[in-house]
Amino acid sequence: MKSFRAAAALAVLSCLSFATLAQSPPLVVVEDRGGASALPYYESLNLQPRADRPLPRIELPRVPNHAFDEADMLPVRSVRLSPGDVARRVIQAPGLRPLFLIGDDDRSRAWLRQRGPALRELGAVGLVVQVESPQALASLRALIPELPLAPASGDELAQRLGLRHYPVLVTATGIEQ
């Protein structure tokens, strides 16, 4: 009697699973490139600790003896940017603080002298995207001492904003030279 009930229950479950399969949408494989199992890679990591040998000691990196300063960030070279003309265009970047990109070159120096008071009024922050030495950075800062200038690569920003040249001012509403 018990085996009959078990067989009947199994038959009901089988019918239900076939009915479910018949009602569910077919499986769609978008892409199958084949490949090999990754299991050998995981096995080679040997992630399970073994009782017969101690775990290897993890060496922590040494903390430098000196504090880092701005000179440690130099030289800065932005391979995507060079001095040149920048066409004015509109952008929409709400909340973006005005910033400008300059380099250690004659064109940037002249632009900084000319636009310095307006940049100061805007509260713009300067990124020096091409500078070789602390002395060169200091000479740029001496042109307009009230403006904050920081050495930084401009490659990521150039790519995101579609820039190829500097000096340039970037605000929440536009890009201009």
C-alpha positions in Angstrom: 0.0 0.0 0.0 2.8 2.3 0.9 4.6 1.6 -2.3 1.4 2.3 -4.3 1.1 5.7 -2.6 4.7 6.5 -3.2 4.3 5.5 -6.9 1.2 7.6 -7.2 2.9 10.6 -5.6 5.8 10.3 -8.0 3.4 10.1 -11.0 1.6 13.2 -9.9 4.9 15.1 -9.4 6.0 14.0 -12.8 2.8 15.2 -14.5 3.1 18.5 -12.7 6.7 19.0 -13.8 5.8 18.1 -17.4 2.8 20.5 -17.3 5.1 23.3 -15.9 7.6 22.7 -18.6 4.9 22.8 -21.3 3.6 26.1 -20.0 6.9 27.8 -19.4 8.5 29.7 -22.3 11.4 27.9 -24.0 14.9 28.7 -22.9 16.7 31.1 -25.3 20.5 30.9 -25.5 21.7 34.3 -26.6 25.3 33.3 -27.1 27.3 30.1 -26.4 31.0 30.2 -27.2 31.8 26.9 -25.7 34.9 26.9 -23.5 36.5 24.9 -20.8 35.7 24.4 -17.2 37.3 26.8 -14.8 37.5 24.2 -12.1 41.2 23.4 -12.6 42.1 27.1 -12.0 40.1 27.1 -8.7 41.7 23.8 -7.7 45.2 25.2 -8.3 44.5 28.0 -5.8 44.2 25.3 -3.1 41.8 27.5 -1.1 41.2 24.9 1.7 43.7 25.2 4.6 45.7 22.1 5.2 46.3 20.8 8.7 49.7 19.3 7.8 51.4 22.6 7.0 51.1 26.2 8.4 49.6 29.0 6.3 52.2 31.2 4.7 52.9 34.5 6.4 51.6 37.6 4.6 54.1 40.4 4.5 52.6 43.9 4.9 54.1 46.6 2.7 56.5 48.9 4.4 55.3 52.4 5.3 57.6 55.1 3.8 59.8 57.0 6.2 58.9 60.4 4.8 55.6 62.2 4.1 54.7 62.5 0.5 54.6 65.9 -1.0 53.7 67.5 -4.3 57.1 67.0 -5.8 56.5 63.2 -5.6 53.6 63.7 -8.1 55.9 65.3 -10.7 56.5 65.2 -13.6 52.9 65.3 -14.9 52.4 64.4 -18.6 49.0 64.2 -20.2 49.4 62.3 -23.5 45.9 63.2 -24.7 46.4 66.9 -24.3 48.6 69.5 -26.0 48.6 73.3 -26.2 46.2 74.5 -28.9 42.9 76.2 -29.8 39.7 75.1 -28.2 36.3 75.8 -29.7 33.6 77.1 -27.4 30.8 74.7 -26.8 27.9 74.1 -24.4 27.8 71.2 -21.9 25.4 70.3 -19.2 27.3 69.4 -16.0 25.1 70.7 -13.1 27.1 71.2 -9.9 30.5 71.1 -11.6 32.8 73.6 -9.9 34.6 75.8 -12.5 38.1 74.3 -13.4 40.7 75.1 -15.9 43.5 73.1 -17.5 46.9 74.6 -18.2 50.4 73.5 -18.9 53.9 74.8 -18.4 54.1 76.6 -21.8 54.0 80.1 -23.1 50.5 79.9 -24.4 49.2 78.7 -21.0 51.1 81.4 -19.2 49.7 84.2 -21.4 46.2 82.7 -21.0 46.6 82.6 -17.2 47.7 86.2 -17.0 44.8 87.4 -19.2 42.1 85.2 -17.7 43.4 85.2 -14.1 41.0 87.9 -12.6 37.9 86.2 -14.2 39.1 82.8 -13.0 39.5 84.2 -9.5 35.9 85.6 -9.6 34.5 82.2 -10.7 36.3 80.5 -7.9 37.9 78.2 -10.5 40.5 75.5 -9.6 43.4 74.9 -11.9 44.8 71.6 -13.0 48.4 71.7 -14.4 48.3 68.9 -16.9 51.8 69.3 -18.2 54.6 70.2 -15.8 58.1 68.7 -15.3 59.4 70.1 -12.0 58.5 71.8 -8.7 60.2 75.0 -9.9 58.0 75.1 -13.1 54.9 74.6 -11.0 56.0 77.4 -8.6 56.6 79.8 -11.5 53.0 79.1 -12.7 51.7 79.7 -9.2 53.6 83.0 -9.0 51.7 84.4 -12.1 48.3 84.4 -10.2 49.0 83.5 -6.5 45.3 83.6 -5.5 44.4 80.7 -7.8 44.8 77.2 -6.5 46.9 75.1 -9.0 47.3 71.3 -8.6 49.4 69.0 -10.8 47.2 66.3 -12.2 47.0 64.2 -15.4 44.2 65.5 -17.6 43.9 62.4 -19.8 40.7 61.0 -18.1 39.0 64.4 -18.1 40.1 65.0 -21.7 38.6 61.7 -22.8 35.3 62.3 -21.0 34.9 65.9 -22.2 36.3 65.4 -25.7 39.2 67.7 -25.2 42.5 67.7 -27.1 44.0 71.0 -26.2 44.6 73.4 -23.3 44.5 76.1 -21.9 40.7 75.7 -21.3 38.0 76.7 -18.8 35.4 74.1 -18.0 32.2 75.2 -16.2 28.9 73.6 -15.5 27.5 75.1 -18.7 30.3 75.2 -21.2 33.9 74.7 -22.3 35.8 77.7 -23.6 39.2 79.1 -24.1 
